[in-house]
Amino acid sequence: MSAKHKILGLIFANMHDETVFDLTKQRTMGSVLFGGRYRLIDFPLSNMVNSGVAEVGVITRSNYQSLLDHLGSGREWDLARKNGGLHLLPPFSHVASGMYRGRLEALYGVWDFIKTSDADYVILSDCDVVANMDLSDVIDRHIETMADITVVYAKDVLSLEQTQKSTILGVNDDGRVVDVLINPQMSGACNLSLNIFVLSKEFLKNIVLEAASRSMYSFEKEILQARSHEYKIMGYRHEGYFSKIDSMNSYYKANMELLNTDNRAKLFKSETPIYTKVRDNAPAKFGIGASVKNSLIADGCIIEGKVENCILFRGVKVEKGAEVKNSIIMQEGVIGQKCDISYVITDKKVEIASHRMLTGSQNYPLYIGKGAII
């Protein structure tokens, strides 16, 4: 990224909450736990920081207490700064704003913040895509092609269920977006939008203020789709690993893919690390009779039973005789003695008493809500 260009990053923490409603009842999409020790917002935020973005605003709508707790001052991402740094942007930040319906209304609601930034370009990102990418390349391509908007996309083979929750792009040989399909009834190989966009601040100002005057709120429908022939919209293809979270099934699958060493190596790179909030937990402890196979075990866990093909977050306890397979156990969960747990997702602080049997399936994992006692 050229040093002469200043970049502002904007992350939408609540976009797509409805796709994983069970997980977002009490938190934002950005606060959803992932991979043993991370939150979904860690990925777009780390991508921005690793790409030289020193000023980031996080746009929230509701249920953002856990997000505030996780982000804090932004110290873990080197964003605790006097100039720039991390900014939390809740709704009702000025008189004319309120609870937004879409991306355009959200941007108008925080326009006073954007206006004061001296950035030349703005990166917009949601929290539903898990990826490690160099956004400086996207900025450079945007400038080089003199695009109005650059959209990051990836080629993937999608099912009908997946496309109905996605934005699909038609991209010509020159890399220009010539067609935009929103939640289409189709399946097969597609150009899937990863909900990452680059615009100049001046262009963003024009479309946001016009949208406010015309009561438009959907960036995808009223800008990308309706004006794909009017504006120069370019596509940037992401070639690396990614997972898109658009259902409980895709959330489960994305976590389980981390048990594959190759996937972990593609996502967690030493040169561009994924940062998260650091906690001072003790190392994991394994009892004499414990058995652990092909699992990710976070710090603070106590394992006395059998764990196989699982992801255990911080502070989980698996008691003697318990067997946990193909499951995701979030922070401070307790699995009682001689339990048999398979294809289960437990939210934070779930307690499962001794001698319980809980079973889901690979395509429909059983979800247990936060703080439940079974």
PAFI-379315 format. One record per residue (C-alpha): residue number from 1; residue in three letters; y, z, x. Coordinates in steps of 0.05 Angstrom, whole numbers. Each point is the difference from the previous one (the first is absolute). Layout:
<sites>
+-------+-------+--------+--------+--------+
: gutor : lumse :      y :      z :      x :
+-------+-------+--------+--------+--------+
:   NUM :   ALA :      Y :      Z :      X :
...
+-------+-------+--------+--------+--------+
</sites>
This chain:
<sites>
+-------+-------+--------+--------+--------+
: gutor : lumse :      y :      z :      x :
+-------+-------+--------+--------+--------+
:     1 :   MET :      0 :      0 :      0 :
:     2 :   SER :     67 :    -20 :     29 :
:     3 :   ALA :     40 :     60 :     21 :
:     4 :   LYS :     63 :    -29 :    -31 :
:     5 :   HIS :    -28 :      5 :    -70 :
:     6 :   LYS :     -1 :     67 :    -36 :
:     7 :   ILE :    -55 :     11 :    -51 :
:     8 :   LEU :     -3 :     47 :    -61 :
:     9 :   GLY :    -68 :     17 :    -27 :
:    10 :   LEU :    -10 :     18 :    -74 :
:    11 :   ILE :    -66 :     28 :    -25 :
:    12 :   PHE :    -17 :      5 :    -74 :
:    13 :   ALA :    -41 :     64 :     -7 :
:    14 :   ASN :    -16 :     -5 :    -74 :
:    15 :   MET :    -16 :    -74 :     -9 :
:    16 :   HIS :    -70 :    -13 :    -27 :
:    17 :   ASP :    -12 :     73 :    -20 :
:    18 :   GLU :    -34 :    -24 :    -63 :
:    19 :   THR :    -56 :    -36 :     38 :
:    20 :   VAL :    -29 :     66 :     25 :
:    21 :   PHE :     26 :     45 :    -55 :
:    22 :   ASP :    -50 :     56 :     13 :
:    23 :   LEU :     25 :      7 :     71 :
:    24 :   THR :     74 :     -6 :    -19 :
:    25 :   LYS :      4 :     50 :    -58 :
:    26 :   GLN :     32 :     51 :     46 :
:    27 :   ARG :     24 :    -42 :     58 :
:    28 :   THR :     30 :    -67 :     19 :
:    29 :   MET :    -41 :    -60 :     23 :
:    30 :   GLY :     28 :     13 :     69 :
:    31 :   SER :    -27 :     71 :     -1 :
:    32 :   VAL :    -72 :    -20 :    -15 :
:    33 :   LEU :    -46 :     27 :     54 :
:    34 :   PHE :    -38 :    -50 :     42 :
:    35 :   GLY :    -49 :     -3 :     58 :
:    36 :   GLY :    -10 :     74 :     13 :
:    37 :   ARG :     70 :     19 :     23 :
:    38 :   TYR :     51 :    -52 :    -23 :
:    39 :   ARG :     42 :    -17 :    -61 :
:    40 :   LEU :     10 :    -71 :    -24 :
:    41 :   ILE :     74 :      2 :     19 :
:    42 :   ASP :    -19 :     12 :     73 :
:    43 :   PHE :    -20 :    -73 :      7 :
:    44 :   PRO :     64 :    -37 :    -21 :
:    45 :   LEU :     42 :     54 :     32 :
:    46 :   SER :    -37 :     -4 :     67 :
:    47 :   ASN :      3 :    -76 :     -2 :
:    48 :   MET :     76 :      3 :     -7 :
:    49 :   VAL :      8 :     51 :     55 :
:    50 :   ASN :    -46 :    -38 :     47 :
:    51 :   SER :     41 :    -63 :    -13 :
:    52 :   GLY :     65 :     33 :     21 :
:    53 :   VAL :     28 :     18 :    -68 :
:    54 :   ALA :     41 :     63 :     10 :
:    55 :   GLU :     26 :      9 :    -71 :
:    56 :   VAL :    -47 :      7 :    -59 :
:    57 :   GLY :     13 :     18 :    -73 :
:    58 :   VAL :    -57 :     23 :    -44 :
:    59 :   ILE :     13 :    -16 :    -74 :
:    60 :   THR :    -34 :     48 :    -48 :
:    61 :   ARG :     -3 :      7 :    -75 :
:    62 :   SER :    -42 :     60 :    -20 :
:    63 :   ASN :    -53 :     50 :     25 :
:    64 :   TYR :     30 :     -2 :     70 :
:    65 :   GLN :     -6 :     73 :     21 :
:    66 :   SER :    -62 :    -13 :     42 :
:    67 :   LEU :     35 :    -60 :     31 :
:    68 :   LEU :     59 :     43 :     21 :
:    69 :   ASP :    -47 :     51 :     30 :
:    70 :   HIS :    -37 :    -53 :     39 :
:    71 :   LEU :     60 :    -38 :     27 :
:    72 :   GLY :     45 :     60 :     14 :
:    73 :   SER :     55 :    -20 :     48 :
:    74 :   GLY :    -40 :    -60 :     26 :
:    75 :   ARG :    -12 :     32 :     68 :
:    76 :   GLU :    -71 :    -25 :      6 :
:    77 :   TRP :     25 :    -72 :     -7 :
:    78 :   ASP :     59 :     12 :     48 :
:    79 :   LEU :     48 :     -7 :    -59 :
:    80 :   ALA :     34 :     68 :      4 :
:    81 :   ARG :     66 :    -30 :     24 :
:    82 :   LYS :     74 :     10 :     -9 :
:    83 :   ASN :     11 :    -75 :     -8 :
:    84 :   GLY :    -50 :    -38 :    -42 :
:    85 :   GLY :    -66 :     37 :     -7 :
:    86 :   LEU :    -38 :     16 :    -63 :
:    87 :   HIS :     33 :      5 :    -69 :
:    88 :   LEU :    -33 :     22 :    -65 :
:    89 :   LEU :     29 :    -37 :    -59 :
:    90 :   PRO :    -17 :     31 :    -68 :
:    91 :   PRO :     22 :    -31 :    -67 :
:    92 :   PHE :     68 :     15 :    -32 :
:    93 :   SER :     34 :     -4 :     68 :
:    94 :   HIS :     63 :    -28 :    -32 :
:    95 :   VAL :     30 :     -1 :    -70 :
:    96 :   ALA :    -23 :    -70 :    -20 :
:    97 :   SER :    -72 :     10 :     23 :
:    98 :   GLY :    -59 :     31 :    -35 :
:    99 :   MET :    -76 :     -3 :     -3 :
:   100 :   TYR :    -14 :    -71 :     24 :
:   101 :   ARG :    -48 :    -49 :    -32 :
:   102 :   GLY :     -9 :    -46 :     59 :
:   103 :   ARG :     19 :    -15 :     71 :
:   104 :   LEU :     68 :    -31 :    -16 :
:   105 :   GLU :     22 :     61 :    -41 :
:   106 :   ALA :    -25 :     46 :     55 :
:   107 :   LEU :     42 :    -37 :     52 :
:   108 :   TYR :     61 :      2 :    -45 :
:   109 :   GLY :    -10 :     75 :     -9 :
:   110 :   VAL :      4 :     11 :     76 :
:   111 :   TRP :     52 :    -54 :     14 :
:   112 :   ASP :     51 :     50 :     24 :
:   113 :   PHE :    -48 :     19 :     56 :
:   114 :   ILE :    -16 :    -73 :     18 :
:   115 :   LYS :     74 :    -18 :     -1 :
:   116 :   THR :     17 :     52 :     53 :
:   117 :   SER :    -53 :    -26 :     48 :
:   118 :   ASP :     24 :    -46 :     55 :
:   119 :   ALA :    -67 :    -37 :     -1 :
:   120 :   ASP :     -3 :    -76 :      2 :
:   121 :   TYR :    -68 :     -5 :    -32 :
:   122 :   VAL :    -42 :     41 :    -48 :
:   123 :   ILE :    -75 :     10 :     -3 :
:   124 :   LEU :    -29 :     19 :    -67 :
:   125 :   SER :    -70 :     29 :     -3 :
:   126 :   ASP :    -46 :     35 :    -50 :
:   127 :   CYS :    -53 :     52 :     16 :
:   128 :   ASP :    -61 :    -36 :    -30 :
:   129 :   VAL :    -21 :    -38 :     63 :
:   130 :   VAL :    -34 :     33 :     59 :
:   131 :   ALA :     13 :    -42 :     62 :
:   132 :   ASN :     27 :      3 :     71 :
:   133 :   MET :     48 :    -58 :     11 :
:   134 :   ASP :     58 :    -19 :     44 :
:   135 :   LEU :     59 :     -9 :    -47 :
:   136 :   SER :     45 :    -24 :     57 :
:   137 :   ASP :    -40 :    -65 :     -2 :
:   138 :   VAL :     16 :     -6 :    -74 :
:   139 :   ILE :     74 :     11 :     13 :
:   140 :   ASP :      0 :    -52 :     56 :
:   141 :   ARG :    -35 :    -51 :    -45 :
:   142 :   HIS :     50 :     14 :    -56 :
:   143 :   ILE :     59 :    -14 :     46 :
:   144 :   GLU :    -33 :    -60 :     32 :
:   145 :   THR :    -15 :    -34 :    -66 :
:   146 :   MET :     68 :     19 :    -30 :
:   147 :   ALA :    -36 :     25 :    -62 :
:   148 :   ASP :     32 :     35 :    -59 :
:   149 :   ILE :    -62 :     43 :     -9 :
:   150 :   THR :    -62 :      7 :     43 :
:   151 :   VAL :    -64 :     27 :    -34 :
:   152 :   VAL :    -58 :     28 :     40 :
:   153 :   TYR :    -67 :    -23 :    -28 :
:   154 :   ALA :    -73 :     -2 :     20 :
:   155 :   LYS :    -57 :    -47 :    -17 :
:   156 :   ASP :    -56 :     35 :    -37 :
:   157 :   VAL :    -56 :    -13 :    -50 :
:   158 :   LEU :     17 :     38 :    -63 :
:   159 :   SER :    -37 :     16 :    -64 :
:   160 :   LEU :     30 :    -11 :    -69 :
:   161 :   GLU :     13 :     75 :     -5 :
:   162 :   GLN :     39 :     -1 :     66 :
:   163 :   THR :     44 :    -60 :    -16 :
:   164 :   GLN :     20 :     31 :    -66 :
:   165 :   LYS :     36 :     54 :     40 :
:   166 :   SER :     29 :    -45 :     54 :
:   167 :   THR :     53 :    -51 :     17 :
:   168 :   ILE :    -31 :    -65 :     24 :
:   169 :   LEU :     41 :    -50 :     41 :
:   170 :   GLY :     -4 :    -75 :      6 :
:   171 :   VAL :     20 :    -18 :     71 :
:   172 :   ASN :      9 :    -71 :     26 :
:   173 :   ASP :    -14 :    -27 :     69 :
:   174 :   ASP :     69 :     19 :     24 :
:   175 :   GLY :    -11 :     73 :    -19 :
:   176 :   ARG :     47 :     -4 :    -60 :
:   177 :   VAL :    -17 :     37 :    -64 :
:   178 :   VAL :     -1 :    -53 :    -55 :
:   179 :   ASP :    -36 :     39 :    -55 :
:   180 :   VAL :     -6 :     73 :    -20 :
:   181 :   LEU :    -54 :     25 :    -48 :
:   182 :   ILE :      6 :     71 :    -26 :
:   183 :   ASN :    -64 :     34 :    -24 :
:   184 :   PRO :    -35 :    -68 :    -11 :
:   185 :   GLN :    -68 :    -10 :    -33 :
:   186 :   MET :    -35 :    -30 :     61 :
:   187 :   SER :    -47 :     17 :     56 :
:   188 :   GLY :    -20 :    -27 :     69 :
:   189 :   ALA :     39 :    -13 :     64 :
:   190 :   CYS :     73 :     19 :    -10 :
:   191 :   ASN :     65 :     12 :     37 :
:   192 :   LEU :      9 :     73 :    -18 :
:   193 :   SER :     71 :     29 :      4 :
:   194 :   LEU :      0 :     65 :     40 :
:   195 :   ASN :     65 :     22 :    -33 :
:   196 :   ILE :     40 :     -2 :     64 :
:   197 :   PHE :     65 :    -40 :     -2 :
:   198 :   VAL :     56 :    -16 :     49 :
:   199 :   LEU :     70 :    -19 :    -22 :
:   200 :   SER :     69 :      1 :     31 :
:   201 :   LYS :     43 :     57 :    -26 :
:   202 :   GLU :     51 :    -49 :    -27 :
:   203 :   PHE :    -52 :    -39 :    -39 :
:   204 :   LEU :    -30 :     65 :    -27 :
:   205 :   LYS :     69 :     21 :    -23 :
:   206 :   ASN :      9 :    -65 :    -39 :
:   207 :   ILE :    -66 :      4 :    -38 :
:   208 :   VAL :      3 :     75 :    -14 :
:   209 :   LEU :     70 :     -1 :    -28 :
:   210 :   GLU :    -15 :    -62 :    -41 :
:   211 :   ALA :    -64 :     32 :    -26 :
:   212 :   ALA :     39 :     62 :    -21 :
:   213 :   SER :     50 :    -43 :    -40 :
:   214 :   ARG :    -56 :    -38 :    -34 :
:   215 :   SER :    -46 :     60 :    -12 :
:   216 :   MET :    -55 :    -29 :     43 :
:   217 :   TYR :    -48 :     48 :     33 :
:   218 :   SER :    -62 :    -36 :     26 :
:   219 :   PHE :      9 :    -29 :     70 :
:   220 :   GLU :    -66 :    -39 :     -4 :
:   221 :   LYS :     12 :    -31 :    -68 :
:   222 :   GLU :     75 :    -12 :      0 :
:   223 :   ILE :     12 :    -16 :     73 :
:   224 :   LEU :    -65 :    -23 :     34 :
:   225 :   GLN :    -30 :    -36 :    -60 :
:   226 :   ALA :     60 :    -24 :    -39 :
:   227 :   ARG :     39 :    -24 :     61 :
:   228 :   SER :    -54 :    -24 :     48 :
:   229 :   HIS :     31 :    -70 :     -2 :
:   230 :   GLU :     72 :     24 :      5 :
:   231 :   TYR :     -7 :     48 :     58 :
:   232 :   LYS :    -34 :    -14 :     67 :
:   233 :   ILE :    -59 :     48 :     -4 :
:   234 :   MET :    -45 :     -2 :     61 :
:   235 :   GLY :    -69 :     31 :      9 :
:   236 :   TYR :    -23 :     39 :     61 :
:   237 :   ARG :    -75 :      4 :      6 :
:   238 :   HIS :    -29 :     67 :     24 :
:   239 :   GLU :    -63 :    -16 :     39 :
:   240 :   GLY :    -22 :     72 :     15 :
:   241 :   TYR :    -39 :     52 :    -38 :
:   242 :   PHE :     27 :     26 :    -67 :
:   243 :   SER :    -22 :     35 :    -63 :
:   244 :   LYS :     37 :     -4 :    -66 :
:   245 :   ILE :     -5 :     61 :    -45 :
:   246 :   ASP :      2 :    -23 :    -73 :
:   247 :   SER :    -55 :     42 :    -33 :
:   248 :   MET :    -43 :     61 :     12 :
:   249 :   ASN :    -55 :    -47 :     22 :
:   250 :   SER :     44 :    -34 :     52 :
:   251 :   TYR :     25 :     69 :     24 :
:   252 :   TYR :    -72 :     22 :     10 :
:   253 :   LYS :    -19 :    -64 :     35 :
:   254 :   ALA :     61 :      1 :     46 :
:   255 :   ASN :    -18 :     71 :     23 :
:   256 :   MET :    -73 :    -17 :     10 :
:   257 :   GLU :     18 :    -61 :     42 :
:   258 :   LEU :     28 :     48 :     51 :
:   259 :   LEU :    -71 :     23 :     16 :
:   260 :   ASN :     -8 :    -68 :     33 :
:   261 :   THR :     22 :      5 :     73 :
:   262 :   ASP :     28 :    -70 :      2 :
:   263 :   ASN :     45 :     13 :    -61 :
:   264 :   ARG :     26 :     65 :     31 :
:   265 :   ALA :     16 :    -36 :     65 :
:   266 :   LYS :     39 :    -54 :    -38 :
:   267 :   LEU :     40 :     50 :    -41 :
:   268 :   PHE :     12 :     56 :     51 :
:   269 :   LYS :     25 :    -34 :     63 :
:   270 :   SER :     22 :     39 :     61 :
:   271 :   GLU :     61 :    -44 :     11 :
:   272 :   THR :     25 :      7 :    -72 :
:   273 :   PRO :    -26 :     67 :    -25 :
:   274 :   ILE :      3 :     24 :    -72 :
:   275 :   TYR :     40 :     64 :     -2 :
:   276 :   THR :     -9 :     56 :    -50 :
:   277 :   LYS :     21 :     73 :    -11 :
:   278 :   VAL :    -31 :     44 :     53 :
:   279 :   ARG :    -34 :     64 :    -21 :
:   280 :   ASP :    -24 :     55 :     47 :
:   281 :   ASN :    -71 :      6 :    -26 :
:   282 :   ALA :    -59 :     26 :     40 :
:   283 :   PRO :    -52 :    -52 :     22 :
:   284 :   ALA :    -58 :    -15 :    -48 :
:   285 :   LYS :    -58 :     50 :      4 :
:   286 :   PHE :    -73 :    -20 :     -8 :
:   287 :   GLY :    -53 :     51 :    -18 :
:   288 :   ILE :    -69 :      5 :     34 :
:   289 :   GLY :    -34 :    -37 :    -57 :
:   290 :   ALA :     55 :    -51 :    -12 :
:   291 :   SER :    -14 :    -75 :     -1 :
:   292 :   VAL :     55 :    -52 :      2 :
:   293 :   LYS :    -11 :    -75 :      2 :
:   294 :   ASN :     51 :    -58 :     -2 :
:   295 :   SER :     57 :     42 :    -27 :
:   296 :   LEU :     73 :     15 :     14 :
:   297 :   ILE :     11 :     75 :      5 :
:   298 :   ALA :     71 :     26 :      5 :
:   299 :   ASP :     22 :     63 :     36 :
:   300 :   GLY :     -9 :     67 :    -34 :
:   301 :   CYS :    -66 :    -20 :    -34 :
:   302 :   ILE :    -60 :     47 :      0 :
:   303 :   ILE :    -67 :    -37 :     -7 :
:   304 :   GLU :    -63 :     39 :    -12 :
:   305 :   GLY :    -38 :    -51 :    -43 :
:   306 :   LYS :    -15 :    -74 :      4 :
:   307 :   VAL :     55 :    -53 :     -1 :
:   308 :   GLU :    -14 :    -75 :      2 :
:   309 :   ASN :     47 :    -60 :     -8 :
:   310 :   CYS :     58 :     44 :    -22 :
:   311 :   ILE :     74 :     12 :     13 :
:   312 :   LEU :     19 :     73 :      2 :
:   313 :   PHE :     73 :     19 :      2 :
:   314 :   ARG :     30 :     62 :     33 :
:   315 :   GLY :    -29 :     68 :    -17 :
:   316 :   VAL :    -62 :    -23 :    -39 :
:   317 :   LYS :    -59 :     47 :     -2 :
:   318 :   VAL :    -72 :    -23 :    -11 :
:   319 :   GLU :    -46 :     60 :     -8 :
:   320 :   LYS :    -73 :      8 :     20 :
:   321 :   GLY :    -51 :    -44 :    -34 :
:   322 :   ALA :     53 :    -46 :    -30 :
:   323 :   GLU :     -8 :    -75 :      6 :
:   324 :   VAL :     62 :    -44 :     -5 :
:   325 :   LYS :     -9 :    -76 :      5 :
:   326 :   ASN :     46 :    -60 :     -9 :
:   327 :   SER :     57 :     44 :    -23 :
:   328 :   ILE :     73 :     15 :     13 :
:   329 :   ILE :     17 :     75 :      0 :
:   330 :   MET :     75 :     14 :      5 :
:   331 :   GLN :     35 :     59 :     31 :
:   332 :   GLU :    -27 :     70 :     -8 :
:   333 :   GLY :    -58 :    -22 :    -44 :
:   334 :   VAL :    -61 :     46 :     -3 :
:   335 :   ILE :    -71 :    -25 :    -12 :
:   336 :   GLY :    -45 :     58 :    -18 :
:   337 :   GLN :    -70 :     15 :     25 :
:   338 :   LYS :    -56 :    -48 :    -17 :
:   339 :   CYS :     46 :    -49 :    -36 :
:   340 :   ASP :    -19 :    -73 :     -4 :
:   341 :   ILE :     63 :    -44 :      2 :
:   342 :   SER :     -2 :    -76 :      2 :
:   343 :   TYR :     54 :    -53 :    -12 :
:   344 :   VAL :     52 :     52 :    -19 :
:   345 :   ILE :     75 :      4 :     13 :
:   346 :   THR :     28 :     71 :     -4 :
:   347 :   ASP :     75 :     11 :      2 :
:   348 :   LYS :     32 :     58 :     37 :
:   349 :   LYS :    -25 :     71 :     -8 :
:   350 :   VAL :    -61 :    -17 :    -42 :
:   351 :   GLU :    -55 :     53 :     -1 :
:   352 :   ILE :    -71 :    -20 :    -18 :
:   353 :   ALA :    -44 :     61 :    -12 :
:   354 :   SER :    -70 :      6 :     29 :
:   355 :   HIS :    -60 :    -40 :    -27 :
:   356 :   ARG :     42 :    -54 :    -32 :
:   357 :   MET :    -19 :    -74 :     -2 :
:   358 :   LEU :     55 :    -52 :     -6 :
:   359 :   THR :    -13 :    -75 :      5 :
:   360 :   GLY :     42 :    -62 :     -9 :
:   361 :   SER :    -14 :    -70 :     24 :
:   362 :   GLN :     26 :    -46 :     54 :
:   363 :   ASN :     41 :    -41 :    -50 :
:   364 :   TYR :     20 :     59 :    -44 :
:   365 :   PRO :      8 :     63 :     43 :
:   366 :   LEU :      6 :     65 :    -38 :
:   367 :   TYR :     70 :     29 :      6 :
:   368 :   ILE :     15 :     75 :     -7 :
:   369 :   GLY :     73 :     20 :     -9 :
:   370 :   LYS :     43 :     45 :     44 :
:   371 :   GLY :    -17 :     74 :     -2 :
:   372 :   ALA :    -61 :     -8 :    -45 :
:   373 :   ILE :    -55 :     52 :      2 :
:   374 :   ILE :    -70 :    -24 :    -18 :
+-------+-------+--------+--------+--------+
</sites>
